[in-house]
Amino acid sequence: MARVHQLVFDLGADEAKVIAPEEWRETIPVAARVLADDKLREAHCYTGFALTAFPYKSLPADKSYEKSGHNVTIVVDPTTIQVGRRRFKPGVPYGAYARLVMIYLQSEAVRNRSSVVSLGGSLHDFIENRLGLSWGGKTGRAVNEQVQRIAGASLKFFWTSDSGRPAFHATHIIRAGMFGNDEDTAQAALWDDHVRLDGEFYQHLLGHSVPLQDEAVRALATDAVALDTYVWLAYRLRELKEPTSVSWAALASQFGSYAEVRFFKRKFLPSLRQALAAYPGARVDIDERVGVTLHPSDPPVARRPRIVKA
């Protein structure tokens, strides 16, 4: 992986994409975008989301979701919200946009040391200027759906080291404020310019957040598995004291739901490579037969990896 970043640094993205190993060529745009980031603006995510996460696909609107990771289980229940005169149950958040919105909310809360988070004056503003996505009707509808699901989600994290009680229970992640309706407009009626996060969730976030690179999150904005993998690496690599092997079966348990590990590996490897492209300082060895070996690494925004001009 270090070779890919070195190629981008030495030759630029276009030439690097020509001579990079074939399996890494699709990662060049992400690597180039992250290496070009001179602001190194931090983003943040609660530790629990580094070990487990929202589903990747939509569930029935009234169906709860439970997923276990390493020493932690997340439980998400859909609850009823009201938009204007309409009361409905939007369902559990899922996919890349749900993760992107959650990382934005958490990052702003940690950065400003406040549970009150600014959203911007409209859905259009939120999508383009806060999330870094290109505005369009399809994107607007997709993001708006996920923010409504987040507004209506009840969230619990259970840690196995505890007595079986949840580490916290956020009746709603969003305690006040609403993310607009389901109309395809840039302004999105009923849009509030601020929301307030659940107090218990906010306190746990302040005490247990994973630092990320904001530009890396934006570079991975449409790949939910790559985002999860990036957050996982940002958490695990900084905590390690020695090299640690993780089997494909263990990775499949956390990131996939395939009947056979070989099918998971085929789908997961491209997202893993994208996550590594977004994290130049990550020291990870990939063995396509066994799994991955993680090595102690600096956090994503600690400092640049040592890349020198050839």
N, C-alpha and C positions, 0 to 999 in steps of 0.2 A: 504493500500500500504506500509506503514511503516513496517508492520509486515513482508512483503516479504523481504525487505532489511535487517531487523533484522535477519531473518532466514538464509539468505545467509551469513551474517557476523558471526553468531554463529556456523553454521553447515557446511558451504560450499555449493557450488551449487548443487552437486549431491544429498546430503541428503535433502536439502531444496526443491528440485523438487519433492521429494517423499511425503513430509508432507504439502506442501503449498496447499492452497485452489485450487481446480481443475482449476477454471477459470484463475488463476494466474500462473500456472505451466509453460506455454510457455514463460513467461516473465523472468524466472530465469536466462537464459544465458545473457540477456541484463543487468539485475540488477547486476550480478556478474562482468561483464566486466566493467561497469561504476564504481562500488565500488573498483575494483582493480586498477583503474587509479590513480597513485600517481603524475602524472605530471600536471593534471588539466589544460591542454592547452586550451586556449580560441579559439572559433570560433565565427564568426559574421554573421549577416544577417540583411538586410535593414528592418526597421519597417514595411514597406508596405507588405512584404512577410510574416509577422506574422499574417496579417489580411485577406489576400487573396493570391492566388498562381497560378502557372501554372496548366493546366488541368492534370488530371490523365491518360487520354487515348489519343491516337493519333487522330488528326483531319486531314481532307484533307489538302494537302500541301498549297493550296491557301486560306484557311479559317482563318479569324481572330478570336481572343478569347477575351471574356470580362467576368469578374467575379467580383461581389461586395461582400465585407465583411463589417465589422463594420466601417462605416464612410469612406470607401475607395473603389475605383474600380480600377482594373487593366485592361489594354487593351494591348494585344500583337498582333502585325501584322507581318506576315512572309514577308521578303523582299528577294531580289535576292542576292546571293553571288557567287563568282567565285573561283573555285578550279582548279588550272592548267588552261586548256583551256575551261573548262566546266563552264557554268553559269546555275544556277538552284535555285529554291525556296525550301528550305528544310522543311519548315513548322514550326509551333509553338512548342517550347520545351514542353515536357510532361514527367510525371512519376518520379520515384525516382532518376534516374541517372541525370536528368536535375536539380533537386533540389540539389543533392550532388555536382555537378560541380559548380553551382551558389554559394553555401555556401563556397566552397573552394576559388573561385575567390574573394568573398567579404571578407573572413577571412584574406587572404593574403594581400589584399589592406589595410585593417584596421590595421593589425599587423605591417606592414612595412611602413604605412603612405605614400603609393605610389600607383598611378593608374596603374603602370606597374607591372604585376604579372608574376612570374616565373612558367613555366609549367613542366620543366624537358625536357630532350633531346629527348624523344620519347613518343608515345602513351602508350607503355608498362610501361615506367617509370611513366608517369602521373597516370595511373590506379592503379598501385601497390603501388608506394611510395607517391603519393600526395593524392589519394582518399582512399587508404587502402583497395582496392578490390583485389580479386585474378584474375590474368591474365588468359584469355582464349579467344578463337576466338569469341564466342558468346558475352562475356562481352565487348570485344574490339569493335565489331560492334555496340553494343547497346550504349556504351558510346560515340563512335565517332559520331553516328547519333545525339545524343543530343548536343554535343558541336558544331556541324555544325548548328543545329537549333538555338542555343544560339547566334552563330556568325551572323546569319541572322535575328535576332529578333529585331523589333522596339518596345520599351517599354514605356508605359505611366502609371502614377498613378494619379488618381483624388481623392482629399480629399473633403468631403462634407462641411468641415469648411471653405474652400476657396471659391472663387467667381465662381467656376465652371471651372476654368482653371486648366490644369494639374499641379501637384506639380513639375513634370519634364517630359521631353520627350527625351528619349535616342533614337536617330535615329538608332543607333546600340549599343547594350550593349558593344560589343567589337569594339573599334575604329581602332585598328591596330593589325595585327597578324592574323594567321589562324590556325585552329585546325587540319589540315591534311585532307586526302581524304577518300574515302570509301573502300580502299583496306584493306584486312585482313592481315596486317603485323604489327609486333611489332614496327617497326620504323615509319610507316605511313608517306609516302612521303609528302613533303610540310609542315611538322610539324615545327612550330616556337617554340623556347624555352621560349619566352615571349609574352604576349599580353598586350595591353593598354585598360583599361576600359574607357567608355565614361566619359568625365570630369564632366558633370552635375550629372550623376548617382553617380560617385565617391564622389562628394561633399555632396550630400544628404546622402550617406551611412555613411560618417564620422560623420555627425551631428545627424544621427538617426539610430544607429545600435543596435541590440539586442545581448547581449553576450550569447553564448552557450558553452557547453562543447564539445570539439572536439571529444572525445572518444564516447560520446553519439550519435553524428551525425553519426559516423562510425558504431556504433552498430545498428542503424536504417536504414542503407544505402539502403536496398532493399524494404522498406515499405514507399511509398510516403505519405500515410495518417498519419502514425505515425510520420514522419518527420515534416509534417505541424502542427500536434497537439503539438509536442514538442516545435517547434518554437513559436507557439501561446501561450502555457503555459509559456514559458520563458519570453515572453513580458507581458502577462496579470498579472501574479502572482506578479511580482515585482512592478507593478503600482498600485495595489489595496491598499485601506486604510481600507477596511472592507470586510467581507464575501459577495460574490456576486453569485447569482444563475443564471445559464444558462440552458435554457430548451433544450430538445432534438430537438424541432422544430428549435430553433436558431442555434444549432450545425449543423443540417442537411442543413440549408441554407448556412452555411459557408463551410462545408466539404463534402457535398454529393449532389447527383442529383437524389434522389429516389422519386417515386410517393407517397410513404407513409413513414412516420417517423419511423414506426416499422421496416421496411426493412433496413432503414439507421442505426438504433440503433444496429441491429444484426450484420451488417458489421463493424460498427465503434468501438464498444466496445473492440474488441481485439487490435486494433491499439491504442486506448486510453490507455489501460493497458500497452502496450509496451512503449508508450511515458512516462508514469508515472514511469515505471521501469528504464528508462534512466535519470530520474530527481529525485534523492532521496530526495531532499529538498522540492519537490512540496507537498503542502497541498491541496488535492482535495478529496471531498466526492462524491461518485457516488450513485445516487438513480435511479434504473433502471426504475422506473415509471415516474419520474419528469425530471431528467436531472443531472447536476453536480453543486456542490457548490465549488467555488474557494475561497481560503483563502490567505491573504497576505503571501508571501514566499520569501526567499532569491533567488537571481539569481542562475542559475545552477552551476557557478564556484565560488560563494562567499566563501563558506566554507562547510565542510562536515556536513551533518545532524548529530544530536546527536544519535549515535549508540554505545551502551556499551555492553561489554561482559557479558553474563548472568551468 
